[in-house]
Amino acid sequence: MNLEALSENKFRKIVRDAVKDAVKDAMEEEMAKLYLLIAPYVSDEEQKEIDKTYQKPSKQIGKTLMLQE
């Protein structure tokens, strides 16, 4: 493999990675917009009823898992 081919391969990888990142960012933005469109609206009255019914979650830890590589 000569130097020109190596440089071309590196260039292609850089471009491919840049395109992947750009597409990923665009997809994340569009998914956030979609989520906002399909998320149901909750009025202030409904939210108060939810808060009253379910109260605040407990801060007590039920289970802790330690992950190791």
C-alpha atoms as a printed R data frame, in Angstrom:
   type eleno elety resid chain resno       x      y      z
1  ATOM     1    CA   MET     A     1   0.000  0.000  0.000
2  ATOM     2    CA   ASN     A     2   1.466  3.327 -0.996
3  ATOM     3    CA   LEU     A     3   1.284  6.654  0.813
4  ATOM     4    CA   GLU     A     4  -1.453  8.074 -1.445
5  ATOM     5    CA   ALA     A     5  -3.737  5.107 -0.831
6  ATOM     6    CA   LEU     A     6  -3.145  5.340  2.906
7  ATOM     7    CA   SER     A     7  -3.947  9.034  2.907
8  ATOM     8    CA   GLU     A     8  -7.071  8.410  0.852
9  ATOM     9    CA   ASN     A     9  -8.215  5.715  3.281
10 ATOM    10    CA   LYS     A    10  -7.635  8.010  6.255
11 ATOM    11    CA   PHE     A    11  -9.528 10.794  4.469
12 ATOM    12    CA   ARG     A    12 -12.441  8.448  3.744
13 ATOM    13    CA   LYS     A    13 -12.541  7.363  7.392
14 ATOM    14    CA   ILE     A    14 -12.536 10.969  8.592
15 ATOM    15    CA   VAL     A    15 -15.353 11.864  6.199
16 ATOM    16    CA   ARG     A    16 -17.327  8.719  7.100
17 ATOM    17    CA   ASP     A    17 -17.003  9.449 10.827
18 ATOM    18    CA   ALA     A    18 -18.031 13.090 10.312
19 ATOM    19    CA   VAL     A    19 -21.094 12.033  8.317
20 ATOM    20    CA   LYS     A    20 -22.035  9.434 10.944
21 ATOM    21    CA   ASP     A    21 -21.833 12.061 13.697
22 ATOM    22    CA   ALA     A    22 -23.883 14.556 11.682
23 ATOM    23    CA   VAL     A    23 -26.579 11.983 10.930
24 ATOM    24    CA   LYS     A    24 -26.645 10.855 14.571
25 ATOM    25    CA   ASP     A    25 -27.069 14.448 15.782
26 ATOM    26    CA   ALA     A    26 -29.838 15.096 13.254
27 ATOM    27    CA   MET     A    27 -31.660 11.901 14.207
28 ATOM    28    CA   GLU     A    28 -31.467 12.730 17.927
29 ATOM    29    CA   GLU     A    29 -32.921 16.175 17.250
30 ATOM    30    CA   GLU     A    30 -35.744 14.775 15.128
31 ATOM    31    CA   MET     A    31 -36.524 12.088 17.716
32 ATOM    32    CA   ALA     A    32 -36.773 14.765 20.410
33 ATOM    33    CA   LYS     A    33 -39.229 16.711 18.229
34 ATOM    34    CA   LEU     A    34 -41.241 13.549 17.592
35 ATOM    35    CA   TYR     A    35 -41.362 12.771 21.303
36 ATOM    36    CA   LEU     A    36 -42.725 16.249 22.019
37 ATOM    37    CA   LEU     A    37 -45.407 15.765 19.372
38 ATOM    38    CA   ILE     A    38 -46.654 12.444 20.735
39 ATOM    39    CA   ALA     A    39 -46.264 13.163 24.456
40 ATOM    40    CA   PRO     A    40 -49.690 13.827 25.957
41 ATOM    41    CA   TYR     A    41 -50.444 17.267 27.346
42 ATOM    42    CA   VAL     A    42 -51.073 17.328 31.093
43 ATOM    43    CA   SER     A    43 -52.972 20.290 32.470
44 ATOM    44    CA   ASP     A    44 -52.022 21.877 35.788
45 ATOM    45    CA   GLU     A    45 -55.116 20.352 37.401
46 ATOM    46    CA   GLU     A    46 -54.224 16.866 36.137
47 ATOM    47    CA   GLN     A    47 -50.630 17.253 37.333
48 ATOM    48    CA   LYS     A    48 -51.822 18.252 40.812
49 ATOM    49    CA   GLU     A    49 -54.054 15.172 40.916
50 ATOM    50    CA   ILE     A    50 -51.140 12.952 39.840
51 ATOM    51    CA   ASP     A    51 -48.876 14.496 42.482
52 ATOM    52    CA   LYS     A    52 -51.548 14.034 45.146
53 ATOM    53    CA   THR     A    53 -52.233 10.415 44.177
54 ATOM    54    CA   TYR     A    54 -48.682  9.184 43.764
55 ATOM    55    CA   GLN     A    55 -46.705 11.645 45.896
56 ATOM    56    CA   LYS     A    56 -42.934 11.955 45.647
57 ATOM    57    CA   PRO     A    57 -40.858  8.827 45.100
58 ATOM    58    CA   SER     A    58 -38.935  7.402 48.016
59 ATOM    59    CA   LYS     A    59 -35.236  8.179 48.143
60 ATOM    60    CA   GLN     A    60 -34.550  4.778 49.664
61 ATOM    61    CA   ILE     A    61 -32.425  2.594 47.413
62 ATOM    62    CA   GLY     A    62 -33.972 -0.776 46.710
63 ATOM    63    CA   LYS     A    63 -31.079 -2.475 44.949
64 ATOM    64    CA   THR     A    64 -27.596 -1.463 43.887
65 ATOM    65    CA   LEU     A    65 -25.646 -3.257 41.190
66 ATOM    66    CA   MET     A    66 -21.927 -2.834 40.679
67 ATOM    67    CA   LEU     A    67 -20.688 -3.484 37.144
68 ATOM    68    CA   GLN     A    68 -17.117 -4.453 36.489
69 ATOM    69    CA   GLU     A    69 -15.292 -4.743 33.198
